[in-house]
């Protein structure tokens, strides 16, 4: 009987499948023949079977090296379910009791165990090395092998120690498997494991059924809840970068009636695996997780994967989105993007070794280019993994379904490059943008940059346009940002060539993603949010002007622009609903709200508008804990430094919380602290400035008052006092 027939029979016998997928059969034969192999197959491509089937057939025990305890448990359960005896597969890791470890070792020594899963950390323990020397090893399977490479998205130093340990235990064939690797990562893995001659089995990275979309990070929670409600009952994963955000978002989803649970490495093991099991057993619909969740978890019907924060690399993004639609059915991959998140990720790199920063910087640039590009998302992703996508339009991503307008920007690129070189590549993007626009900021005055040839040469465009030029030039490799030196812009060789010989450069138009509504850039005022209903927004502004006159206050003290914008999206028609609007608390709603809700109510009736009340997102009381703590601390006249220390945050964060409290209409008396930190004349100057100012922008205030004399924190504190005294 030929080997082919036997393999097909064994497949049917153990797994109940009647045929192999793609290159599975060839790869399995190669393992059976005792060869080293490298398997590169996207999530859902059937990698696990390539080592599971030969392990069940061959003599001895296959050692499977796997990075996560949750992943091992999942795999072991899956194999046991296809076999009569539980002893067929075991894992050996730190979660087991002494008695359990003894049982595992007995089963392995008795020859009952065909697959033994170990974590790389367990593999390095002396007692385990000695134990493994006693058994017949059929082969080593190294799962999630991208963890070996420093260029991989999930590098783990202990993975680089696998080869010497394997050699100490005793040589056997090596099967390396990963769902994501660029050519560079693949070479790195093979070289490190000493299997450069290995046969490579590589499947296409194209997952036709996955829909890719990038959205601006504005009112993210509201957007997510709306999306989940539209996909009621479907399974989904939401990825966040921080544990804190995972907890907050899971709680927000729960109070809005979504069956959701958190998952991250900071939780105790029992809760974490309990939450995972509830997701697998469909007791909950949504898991909110850090990237630790989902590696190898075989849930075929995840219908959406949402990235609350953009991942650090495209490999990470590809692998995480690949957990959607593994059964070939619908899979929606939605990512929220704000350039501020990229700046945050850049900050995390400070203090790391230069080589690591370099790698991190390159990986981030690829992610930015993916998010901001107007071309087919599939083309970019597949190109990243060295695969050419034939079609210009995949018909299943936001860019293909809604093509973005592009404009010729050859001349603008030249203008920008000249400005960067004229200041000897010693300044950051925001300063270069001010030179081009012709803004006489304090920094421009002090460096006398108003005398430069470039000053004002780009005044027909605004700062956002020039930031897009810098970013897309970085993506094209024309300029780069020197992270070592606080992000100074430098012109690359490619940039110098461009200046010598300018050629067409298409800049994506209107793909500048709005920043999070009300998020504070350097503690400034909330940015003006895009309004939902422009007509209502204009009417609300008129009403605000009228009321400002009546109360003899600047309009922004009554309600700020983002609050009006939010009203024009949510249409609140009662004082209670008004309190759910961004930047409006109970105090403001009572003091100024009556006229506003009356106006909105008659506008809604006249125009027969359907209101999205079901989407009034309930926010979690978590924020109010901090709010109550700060209000009590201020009542006790604690310094902001002490408040910050007790909560493990920065003073500017405390000021941010205080701003939010006062902007919502609560009166706070922070005179005791201001007296301590700001001189009396300066207090008067700033207070008077806001009395006359047209906007509450911190940036405008600093330009008017002078950055040398007034710090940003001083101006923010006085703005709080001004709002509290005048508006509340």
N, C-alpha and C positions, 0 to 999 in steps of 0.2 A: 504494500500500500504506500503511495507516495506521501511525502511529508506534507504536501499541500492539503490533501484530503484529511490527514490526521489533524492538522491545525484547525481546519474548518470544523471538524467534529469536536475538538477540545473546546473551541469557542462556544459552540452550541451547548456542550455539556456543562461548562462552568458558568457561562454568562447568559446563555439563552439567545444569543444573536445568531442570525443565519448567514451574515457576511461581514467582512472587514470594511473599515472606512479608509479611504485614501491609501496612504503608504503603510498602514498598520502591519499588514501581513509581511511585507518585505522586511520591515524593521524587526519584527518578532523573529523571523527566520535568522536574521543576522545575529540577534542575541543568542538564539539556540545554537548557532555555530561558534559561539565563544568570542565574538568580535566586540571591540569597543565601538559604541555608536553615540552620535549626538543627535538629539531629536528636538526640532524647533517647530512647534505646532501651536497655533492660537488656542486660547481657552475654549474648551468644548470640542477640540479636534480629536480627542480620544487618546491622549498621551499615556494616561495611567495604565491602560490595557497593554501597552507595549512592554511594560515590565511585569504586570500582574500575571498575564497568561504564561509566559515562559517560567516565571517563578513557581507556578503551580505544577508545571510539567517536569522541570529539571530536578535532578538530585540536589539535595542540600537546601540551604536557606538563603534567600536573597536579602541583602541588607539595604533598606531604603532610607536614605538620609534626607530628612525633611525638616523645614525650619520652624514649623508651628505645631504646638501640642494639639490645638483644636483640629488642625488639618489631619494629623495622624489618627485621631479618634474617629474622624469622619470616614477616612479611607479604610481603617480596620473594620469598622461596622459594616461598610459596603461589601468587603470581601467575605466577611463571616456570613453575611446574608445569602451568599451564593454557595455556601459550603455546609456540610453536615456538622463539622466540629469547629467550635470557637478557637481551638488551639492552632488552627491553620494560619492565623495572623495575630501578631501582638505588637504593642509598642513598648519601648523602654525609655522612660523619661522621668523628670523630677516630680511629676504629679502622682507617681505610684508609691504605695506604701511598701515597707520592707517585705511583707508577706507576699504582696503582688509581684514584686521583682523576683523573689525566689520561685514563684509559680511559673513566671515567664521563662526563666532560665532552665527550669526542669523540662518544660515543653520543648524548648529549642534543642537541648541536649538529647532528648528522646527522639528527635527527628520528626516531631509532629508539626513544627512551625515552618511554613514555606516562605512567609514574608515577615521580616522583623524591622519595624520602623524605629529609627533612632534620630534624636536631634544631634546636630553637630557638636553641641556642648557635651552631650552624654558620651559621644564617640571618643572624646579626648580623655575621658576619665580612665585612669590606670586600670581599675578593677574590670571595667568593660572591655578594654583592649585585651587583657589576659583571658577573659571569658570568651571573646570572639575568636581568639587563636585556637580554641579547642573545637571549633565547629567547621563543617564543610560549607564554604560560602559559594553559592552558585554564581552570583555576580553582585556588584554594587550598583544601585540606582540612585543617582543624585537628582532629586526633584528640586524645582525652583532654582536651577543651576545659575541663573543670572545673579544670584546673591554672591557668587564668587568674584564678579568683576566690579572694580571700583567705578567703572562707567555704567554699571547696571543701576537700575532705579532703587534697588533695595539692598545695597552692598552690606555684607556682614563679614567682619574680619575672620571669625572662626571658620567660615567656609573655605578660606584660603589654606587652612591647615589640614584639609581632608586628605590630600595626596600623601604626605609623609605618614599619616596614621594608617591609611589603607595599606601602604607598603610595609608598615610594621606588623599589621595583623596578618597579612599574606595576600599576595597579588591574585586578583580575579578580574574578569572583564568589567569594564565601566560603561554604564548607560547614563549619559547626562541629558536631562530634560528641562526645557523651559518654554514658556508661552510667549516670551518677548525678548528679542535680542537683536540689536543692530549688528552689522558685520564686525564692528570693533569689539563689541561685547562677546560675540561668538568666538572670535579668535582668542580673546583673553581667557575665556572659560577653558577652551581646548588646550591652550598652552599651559595654564595652571595645573590642569589635571594630567598633563603629559599624554594627551590623546590627540595630537595634531593630525595623526593618520586616520582617525576615526571616520567611519562612513557617516555622512550627514543626511538626515531625513528632514526635509523642510516643506511645510505645507503653506498654502497661500494665506496671507494675513487679511485677505478681504472677507469681512463678514457682511454680506449683502443685506442681511435682515436688520442690521443695526442702523438706527437713525441718529445722526450726530447734530447737536445744536449748541451754540454758545450764546448765552443771554447776558445782558448787562446786570451787574449786581446792584439792583435797586429794588427795595422792598422785597428782599429775597424770601423771607419767611412767608409773606403773603403769596408770592408766586408759587412757592413749593406747595403750600396748602391747597391753593386753587388747582394745581396740577394733580395732586393726589386725589382730591375730591372728584376730578374729572375721570380719574382712573380707579374708581372705587373698587376695593377688593383685590387689586392686583399686587403682586409682590414687588418690593423695590428696596434698593440700598441707597442711602445718602452718605457720601463721604465728606468729612470735615478734617481740617489739619490738626485742630487742637482738641484735647479731651474735654476742655471746658465747653467748647462750642457743641460737641457731641451731646453732653448732658443737657445744655440749655435748649438745643433744638428738639431733642427727644421729648423734653417736658412740654415745650410749646406745641408740638404735634399732638401730644396726649390731651392737653386741655382743649384742643380744637377737634377732639373726637376721632383722631387717627390712631389706629392700633400700632404703636411704635415703641421700640426699646433701644437703649444705648448699648454700645459695645466698644470697649477700648482697653488697652493694656493696664490701665490704672485700677481697673475693677478687680475684685477678688475672683479667683479662678472659677468658683462654683457659680457665681452670678453670671459671669461672662458666658460660660458654656451653657448655662440654663437659658440665657437669652438667645444664644445661637440655636439651641434645640427648638425653642418656641417658634423661631423664624422658619426652620426647616419643617417643623410639624404644622405650619400655617396657623398657629395660634395668634401670631401677630403678622401684619402685612409689611411693615417697614422696619428696617434696622438702620439706625444712625450710627456710623462707625468711623474710627480712624482707619488708615489703610491696612491695619493688622487684620481686618475682617475679610474673609472671603477667599483667601488663597487656597485654591483647590477645592473649595466647597462645592459639592456637586448638586446644586439646586438648578434644575433645567429651566424652570419657568419664572426666573426673575424678569419682570417686564420693563423695569426702568432702573437706571443708575444715574443718580444726580450727584454732581460735584458742587458742594456748597462753596468750597475753596478750590481754586485751580491747582492741580498737582504740580510737583517739582520737576517732573520730566514727562515727555510724551510716552516713554515706555510705561511709566506708572499709570498714565492716563489710559493707554491702550489695554493694559492688563485689567484695570478696574472696570472700564466700560465693557470689557469682554465677558464680564460675569452676567451680562444681560442676554436674554434670548438664546441660551445654549441649546435649546431644543429646536432652533431654527425658526421659532415663532417671533412675534413682535419683540423688539428691544429698543427702548427710547433712551438715549444718552444725552443728558442735558447738563451743561456746565455753566456756572455763574462766574463771570469774569470782571475783575476791576484791576486796573494797573496798580492800585495801592497794594493789592495782595502780592504782586510781584516784588514791589519795593520791600514789603515785610519779609518775604523769603530771602531777598538779597541781604537784608540786615542780619538774618540768622547766620549768614555765612561769615560775618566778621569774626575774626579770632580763630578761624579754622586754618589749617595749613594752606599755603598759597596754591599748591597743586589741587587740593580739594576745592578751593574757591574757584579755580579755573574751570574745573569739570562742572561744578554746580552752575557757574555762570553760563556756560555753553548750553547745558540742558535747559536752563530757564529760558534762554533766548529762543530755543526751538519751540517751547511751550507758548511764548508770547506770539511767535510768528503764526502758530496754528490758530490761536484765538483771534488774532486781528486780521488774518488773511481773508481775502474775499473769494479765493478760488475754492474749488471742491475740497471738502475736508478729507474725503477718502484719498484723493490724489496726494495730499500732504502726508497723511498717516502712512500710506503704503510706500511712498518715496522714502520716508524716514527709515523704514525697515528694508530698503533696498529692492523694493518691488515696483514695477511700472504698471500703473492703472491705465487701461487702454482708452476709456471714454473720457470726454471733457466734462460730462455732466452725469453724476451718479443717480440723480433723481431721488436721493434719500438722505439729504443733509440740508441744513438751513440755507447755505450759500447757493446750492443748486436750485432749490425751490424758490428762493427770493434773491436773485442775483443783485449784487451791490454795484453802485455806480463807481467808476474809477475816473481819475483825472490825470492829465499829463503834468508831472511835477519836476521835469528835468531842470528847469531854471531855479526852482525853489531849493532843490538839492544843492546846486552849485552855490547859491546864496548862503545856505546854512554852512557848507564846508568852508567857505571863505571866512565866515565869522568865527568858526572854531579855530581856524589856523591863525586868524588875526590876533586872538588873545592867547596864542601859543599853547593851545590845548590844556589850559589850566583852570577851566570853569565847567560847572555843571549845566545841564540842559535848561533849567529855569532861568539862569542868568543869561545864557546865549539867546533864549527866546525873548527876554526883555531887551537885549541889544537890538535884535532884529526888528521888534515891534517899535522900538524907540521909546520905551518906558524909562523915565528918569527915576529909577528907584534909588534908595539910599546907597545901595552897593554900587550902582552905576555911577552915582555922583562921586562917591569916595575914590573909586578907581579911575575917575575922569573918562569913563568909557563912552561918554556922549561925544568925544572927539574922534571916535573910530570911524573908518570908512564905512563899516558895516552898519553903524547905528541908524536904525530906521529903514534899512533897505527892504524889510519884509513887513512894513506897517499895514499892508492891505490884508494881512491875515492876523488871527488872534493866537493867543498862547497855546490853545488846544490844537490848532492846526500845526504849529511848529513842533509840538510834542509828538504829534503823529508822524511828522517828517523824520524827527530823530529816531523814533522807535522803528519805523519801517526801513530806515537807512541802516539801523543796527541789524535788523533781520536780514537785510540784503548784504551785510558784511562791509558796508561802505564806511561806517564809523563803529567804534565800540566804546563801552563804558568801563573806565578803570575803577574796578571795585576797591582795589588796594588804596586808591586815593579818593575815597568818598564819591565815586561816580563821576569823575571828570570825563568829558567827551574827548575822544581821540579819533583822528582820521587814519583809517587803515591804508595799506598799499592799494587796495581796490578803490578806496576813496580818492587817493592821489591820481590813479589812472582815470577815474571818472572826471576829475577836474581837467585833466589834460584833454580828454576826449569825451565830452558829455554825450550821453545817449538817452533814448526814451526811458522814462521811469514812471510807471503807472502807480499812482497813490490811491489807496482805497478810500473812497469818500463815504462819509457818514458811518464809519465803522469804529468811531471813537466810542468806547463804552462809558456811559454815565457812571459817575462814582455813586456809591451807596448814598441814598438820600439822607441828608442830615449828618453824614459822617464828617468828622472834623479833621481837616488836613492841617496838621500842626496846630490844632486847637483853635482854628479860625471859626467863622460862623458857619452854620449849616449851609451847604451849597443849595442854590435854588433848584428845587426838584422840577422835573418836567411835569407840566400840568396835564391832567387827563382830558378835561373839557375846556378848551381855550376860551370859549365864550363866557362860561361861568367864572373861570379864573379872573378874567378882565373885570367882570361885574363885582367880584369879591374884593378886588384891589381898589375899585372905586369906593366901595362901602368902607373899607379900611381907612382910606384917605379922609373921608367925611368924619369918621369917628376920631381919627387922630387930631383933626382940627378942633373938634368938640372938646376933647380932653386935653388939648394943648400938649400932645406927645408926638415924637417921631412915629411914623406908621409901623415900623418894624417892632416897636415895643408891644403893639397890640397883638398882632400875629406875624410870624415871619413867613417869608415866601414858601418854604417847604410845607408849612401848615396849610396855606391857601391851596397849594398844589394838591395836597392830599385830600382837602375838602372837595376839590373838583374831580377827584377820582372816586371817593367813597360816598359823596352826597349825604352827609349826616343831616337828619331833620329833627333831631331832639338833642337837648343838652347832654343827655347820657351818651348818645352816639358821638357827639362832638369830643367827648373826653377820650375816645379811642383814636382821635386824629393825632398824627405825629406832632409833638411839641405843644400839645394842648392838655393841660391837666384840669383838675376840678376848679381850681381858682380862676383860671382864665375863662373856662367855659361859663362859669357863673357871672363873671364880671362883664365880659364882652360878647358872650355867645348868643344871647337872645336874638339880636338883630341878624346875625349871620345865619342861624338855623331857619329863621323866618324867611329870609331871602332865598335860601337853598330850597326850602319846602315849596315856595310858590314857583320857583324856576323848574323844579322837578315836575310839578303838576301841569304847568303851562306846556312843557315840552314832552310830556308823557314819557318820562325817562324811567327805565327799569333800574332799580338800585341794586348794587352788589352787596346787600346787607349780609347775606349768608357768608360773605367773605370778610366780615369784620374780624380780623385775626385777634384772638385773645392772647395777650402777652402774659408771660409767667410772672408770678409774684417774686421770683428770684431777684429781679432788678429792684423790687420794692424793699427787699431786705437791706440791700446796700443803701438805698435811698433813706430808709428809716435810720440806719446806723449813722449816716452822714448828718442828717438833720439833728439827731440827738447829740452827736459830737460837737456840732456847731453851737447848740444850746448850752453845752458845757464849756464853750469857748476853747476847745482844743485847737492847737495849731494844725495847719494842713499837713505839715511834715509828719506829725504824730498820727494823724488819720491815715496817711499813706502807708506809714510803717506798719500800723496794726493790720492793714489789709494786704500788705505785700504788693502795693502798686506805686506808681510815681505820683508826685505832687500834681503834675499836669493832668493825670487821670482823675484826681480828686476834683480839680477845677472843672473838668469835663462833666463829671457827675453833678456838681453844683450848678453848672450852666443848664443842664437838662432839667433839674428840679425847678429852677427859677423861671426858665422859659415856659414851663408848663403852668406857671401862675402861682407857685408857692412863694411866700415872702420869706427871705432868709436874711438875718442880720450878720454880715461878716465884717462889720466895722472893726471889731477887736483885732482881727488878723491883718486887715488892710493897714491899720495904724502902725502895726509892727513892721510891715515889709515895704510900704510905699511912703515916700516923703510927702508932706502935706500939699506943697505946691503942685507936685506931679498929680496928686489925686484930683485937685481942682481942674488942672488942665485937661485931663482925660475926661472927667465928668462933663465939662463944658463942651468938649469936642463931640461927645455923643448927643448932647442936647441939640446941637446944630446939624449933626451928620445926616446924610441922605440914606446911608446904609449902615448896618451894624457890622460890616466886614472888618475883621482884625487887620487884614492886609492893608486896607485903605487907611485905617487908623495909624498903623506903623509908618506908612509912607508920609502921612500928613504930619505926625508928631515927631518922627525921626527915630530910627532904630538904635542910634547911639545912646540916646538918653532913656528910652522906654523899652522895657523888655516885653516880650509877647505875653508872659504871665501877668505882668502888671496891668496891661490893657484888658486882658480877659477878666481879671478880678474886678476892675473898675466897671467893666461892662455888666458884670453880674450885679454889682451894687446899683448901677443905673437902672437896670431892668427891675430890680427888687423894689427900689425906692419909688420909681416913677410909674411902673406898669402894674405892680401887683397890689 
